[in-house]
Amino acid sequence: MSLIAACGNSNNNNSTNGEQGQNATNGAAQEGNDLREKELVKLNVVMMSNDKEDKDLVVEEVNKITREKLNVEVELTFISYGNYVQQTTMMLSSGKGVDLLPIYMTPLATMANNGQIIPLTKLIDKYGQEMVEAIGEEYIEAGRIGEDIYGITTGRDLAKAYGFEMRKDLADKYNIDYANIKTLDQLEEALMIIRANEPDVIPVVPSNGELVRNWGWDTLGDDMTNLGVLMDYGKELNVVNLYETEFYKEFITRMHKWYNNGLIMKDAINNTENVGTMMKAGSAFGGFMNLKPGFDVQETRNYGTEIVVSEIIPAYKTTSDVQMATWAISNGSKHPEAAMKLLNLMYSDPELSNLLINGIKDKHYVAIGEASNGQSIIDYPEGMDATTTGYRPSGGWLWPNQTIGHVWAGNAANYWEEQTNFNNTAAVSAAYGFTFDSSKVRNQMTASSNVVAKYHDALMTGMLDPEKALPVFLKELESAGIKDIVAEKQAQLDKWAAAQNK
């Protein structure tokens, strides 16, 4: 494979360990197709999930495969959602406790520019061909920062739609036509019905303090802070400060009204529970979510109560979406070649993928049918569900490649083909393929991110009055250097567009 040439420049200064890793052999046998390490290598794999009691049993089965094929043993560490960014950042900064991990909720470019992860291009050329074939060269390229690939996106929904998930029992009880809710005005009418008739049910709950992450803009790199975006699904290459747009003001004004009318959970920003958990407990009606094919089936399975969805923002695709969850190799890894071999296997071996995502057959799931990809349609064993199983890690979307594995009951037998079609038919941002290099405005990015953390979620959950808080927010953003960020993004985007003849 010859990777596509980069369209921009990057000021990464983290090549030393990465180049050493790419040039080292680590004692690996290089003759023929033998990818086995000459000496047993142990690799630390970190994943976002809550620990489950049967994790060690699953790891035993995983290691039977990896020892035979690679002479590698896996040590698997689960970190909860709320602690993931902080703990993985500490691991990557110290260089200890992690070889492989998914980069999530932190921009890939930030990790690359900080020298916390290594360049992968040479390793992919040498050991990652099955991975490239499984994911597709287009999506491999989305992990490029400057001259090198730094992260490999996962086999999942690589576009996004947005809308609202809700309990089907209450929607049916009050004849809420959820399939035809297409606007916030229509959603508000439904929520008011719940508020009037179910006093013990919170109409809208934020998951872990976050109500809405995105509502139709291209973040150009970081959907947690939105520092310089393209509005209207990225149709035009005009970078703006999201927070000073009329769109943003209207949205947070509506959320403040909802909050005052009792539609949004009080003290929403401090909620540490997932909306699904609260729906199952009967205390919540629903919450905003990014959607994909089969999302209602997934949520119903995960929380044990029937969930339905209303799609309000149709599917579109940005570079940020593809980079949102990317597997990378730590700069502290002593065995980068073995790590790439393992990563390649995780993307291409259905048996290994099924173990990591679904657990052990006939213990954590049973086969009940045949999927179109040659794998099985599966369900929980009788008497077991998501809350009682001994192994239910984070959603399969964050593992390397769920699309080579089983399909859960409730989805169509060709579910993975449906997901591929979702990715391929979504509207595409005009900036798709562009990655922002923040190195020239690093201080402004840090300062502005701190300001966003201070105001944005509180405004989006309706807790702050926009008439009072928004002007202060904008003033502090300006002092932090948001204009410099917008200008630098625009300059880089213009240069990229010229090279693309856009």
Secondary structure as the mmCIF struct_conf table of DSSP 4:
data_model
#
loop_
_struct_conf.conf_type_id
_struct_conf.id
_struct_conf.beg_label_comp_id
_struct_conf.beg_label_asym_id
_struct_conf.beg_label_seq_id
_struct_conf.end_label_comp_id
_struct_conf.end_label_asym_id
_struct_conf.end_label_seq_id
HELX_LH_PP_P HELX_LH_PP_P1 LEU A 3 ALA A 6
BEND BEND1 CYS A 7 GLY A 8
HELX_RH_AL_P HELX_RH_AL_P1 SER A 15 ASN A 23
TURN_TY1_P TURN_TY1_P1 ASN A 26 GLY A 27
STRN STRN1 ALA A 28 ALA A 28
BEND BEND2 GLU A 31 GLU A 31
TURN_TY1_P TURN_TY1_P2 GLY A 32 ASN A 33
STRN STRN2 GLU A 37 GLU A 37
BEND BEND3 LYS A 38 GLU A 39
STRN STRN3 VAL A 41 MET A 48
BEND BEND4 SER A 49 SER A 49
TURN_TY1_P TURN_TY1_P3 GLU A 53 ASP A 54
HELX_RH_AL_P HELX_RH_AL_P2 LYS A 55 LEU A 70
BEND BEND5 ASN A 71 ASN A 71
STRN STRN4 VAL A 72 ILE A 79
HELX_RH_3T_P HELX_RH_3T_P1 TYR A 81 ASN A 83
HELX_RH_AL_P HELX_RH_AL_P3 TYR A 84 SER A 94
TURN_TY1_P TURN_TY1_P4 GLY A 95 GLY A 95
BEND BEND6 GLY A 97 GLY A 97
BEND BEND7 ASP A 99 ASP A 99
STRN STRN5 LEU A 100 TYR A 104
BEND BEND8 MET A 105 THR A 106
HELX_RH_AL_P HELX_RH_AL_P4 LEU A 108 ASN A 113
TURN_TY1_P TURN_TY1_P5 ASN A 114 GLY A 115
BEND BEND9 GLN A 116 GLN A 116
STRN STRN6 ILE A 117 ILE A 117
HELX_RH_AL_P HELX_RH_AL_P5 THR A 121 TYR A 127
HELX_RH_AL_P HELX_RH_AL_P6 GLN A 129 ILE A 135
HELX_RH_AL_P HELX_RH_AL_P7 GLU A 137 GLU A 141
TURN_TY1_P TURN_TY1_P6 ALA A 142 GLY A 143
STRN STRN7 ARG A 144 ILE A 145
TURN_TY1_P TURN_TY1_P7 GLY A 146 GLU A 147
STRN STRN8 ASP A 148 ILE A 149
STRN STRN9 ILE A 152 THR A 153
STRN STRN10 GLY A 155 GLY A 155
BEND BEND10 ARG A 156 ARG A 156
BEND BEND11 ALA A 159 ALA A 159
STRN STRN11 LYS A 160 ARG A 167
HELX_RH_AL_P HELX_RH_AL_P8 LYS A 168 LYS A 173
TURN_TY1_P TURN_TY1_P8 TYR A 174 ASN A 175
HELX_RH_3T_P HELX_RH_3T_P2 TYR A 178 ASN A 180
BEND BEND12 THR A 183 THR A 183
HELX_RH_AL_P HELX_RH_AL_P9 LEU A 184 ASN A 197
TURN_TY1_P TURN_TY1_P9 PRO A 199 ASP A 200
BEND BEND13 VAL A 201 VAL A 201
STRN STRN12 ILE A 202 VAL A 204
STRN STRN13 SER A 207 SER A 207
TURN_TY1_P TURN_TY1_P10 ASN A 208 GLY A 209
STRN STRN14 GLU A 210 GLU A 210
BEND BEND14 LEU A 211 LEU A 211
BEND BEND15 ARG A 213 ARG A 213
BEND BEND16 TRP A 215 GLY A 216
STRN STRN15 ASP A 218 ASP A 218
TURN_TY1_P TURN_TY1_P11 LEU A 220 GLY A 221
TURN_TY1_P TURN_TY1_P12 ASP A 223 THR A 225
BEND BEND17 GLY A 228 GLY A 228
STRN STRN16 VAL A 229 LEU A 230
BEND BEND18 MET A 231 MET A 231
HELX_RH_3T_P HELX_RH_3T_P3 ASP A 232 GLY A 234
TURN_TY1_P TURN_TY1_P13 LYS A 235 LYS A 235
BEND BEND19 GLU A 236 GLU A 236
STRN STRN17 VAL A 240 VAL A 240
HELX_RH_3T_P HELX_RH_3T_P4 LEU A 242 GLU A 244
BEND BEND20 THR A 245 THR A 245
HELX_RH_AL_P HELX_RH_AL_P10 GLU A 246 ASN A 260
TURN_TY1_P TURN_TY1_P14 ASN A 261 GLY A 262
STRN STRN18 ILE A 264 ILE A 264
TURN_TY1_P TURN_TY1_P15 LYS A 266 ASP A 267
HELX_RH_3T_P HELX_RH_3T_P5 ALA A 268 ASN A 270
BEND BEND21 GLU A 273 GLU A 273
HELX_RH_AL_P HELX_RH_AL_P11 VAL A 275 ALA A 281
TURN_TY1_P TURN_TY1_P16 GLY A 282 GLY A 282
BEND BEND22 SER A 283 SER A 283
STRN STRN19 ALA A 284 LEU A 291
TURN_TY1_P TURN_TY1_P17 PRO A 293 GLY A 294
HELX_RH_AL_P HELX_RH_AL_P12 PHE A 295 TYR A 303
BEND BEND23 GLY A 304 THR A 305
STRN STRN20 ILE A 307 LYS A 317
HELX_RH_AL_P HELX_RH_AL_P13 THR A 319 GLN A 323
TURN_TY1_P TURN_TY1_P18 MET A 324 MET A 324
STRN STRN21 ALA A 325 ILE A 329
STRN STRN22 SER A 330 SER A 330
TURN_TY1_P TURN_TY1_P19 ASN A 331 GLY A 332
BEND BEND24 LYS A 334 LYS A 334
HELX_RH_AL_P HELX_RH_AL_P14 PRO A 336 SER A 348
HELX_RH_AL_P HELX_RH_AL_P15 PRO A 350 ASN A 358
BEND BEND25 ILE A 360 ILE A 360
STRN STRN23 LYS A 361 LYS A 361
TURN_TY1_P TURN_TY1_P20 ASP A 362 HIS A 364
STRN STRN24 TYR A 365 TYR A 365
STRN STRN25 VAL A 366 GLU A 370
TURN_TY1_P TURN_TY1_P21 SER A 372 ASN A 373
BEND BEND26 GLY A 374 GLN A 375
STRN STRN26 SER A 376 ASP A 379
HELX_LH_PP_P HELX_LH_PP_P2 TYR A 380 PRO A 381
TURN_TY1_P TURN_TY1_P22 GLU A 382 GLY A 383
TURN_TY1_P TURN_TY1_P23 ALA A 386 THR A 388
BEND BEND27 GLY A 390 GLY A 390
BEND BEND28 SER A 394 SER A 394
HELX_RH_3T_P HELX_RH_3T_P6 GLY A 396 LEU A 398
BEND BEND29 TRP A 399 PRO A 400
STRN STRN27 ASN A 401 ASN A 401
HELX_RH_3T_P HELX_RH_3T_P7 GLN A 402 ILE A 404
BEND BEND30 GLY A 405 GLY A 405
STRN STRN28 VAL A 407 TRP A 408
TURN_TY1_P TURN_TY1_P24 ALA A 409 GLY A 410
BEND BEND31 ASN A 411 ASN A 411
TURN_TY1_P TURN_TY1_P25 ALA A 413 ASN A 414
HELX_RH_AL_P HELX_RH_AL_P16 TYR A 415 THR A 425
BEND BEND32 ALA A 426 ALA A 426
STRN STRN29 ALA A 427 VAL A 428
TURN_TY1_P TURN_TY1_P26 ALA A 430 GLY A 433
HELX_RH_3T_P HELX_RH_3T_P8 SER A 438 VAL A 441
HELX_RH_AL_P HELX_RH_AL_P17 ARG A 442 MET A 460
TURN_TY1_P TURN_TY1_P27 THR A 461 GLY A 462
BEND BEND33 LEU A 464 LEU A 464
HELX_RH_AL_P HELX_RH_AL_P18 PRO A 466 ALA A 480
TURN_TY1_P TURN_TY1_P28 GLY A 481 GLY A 481
HELX_RH_AL_P HELX_RH_AL_P19 ILE A 482 ALA A 499
TURN_TY1_P TURN_TY1_P29 GLN A 500 ASN A 501
#
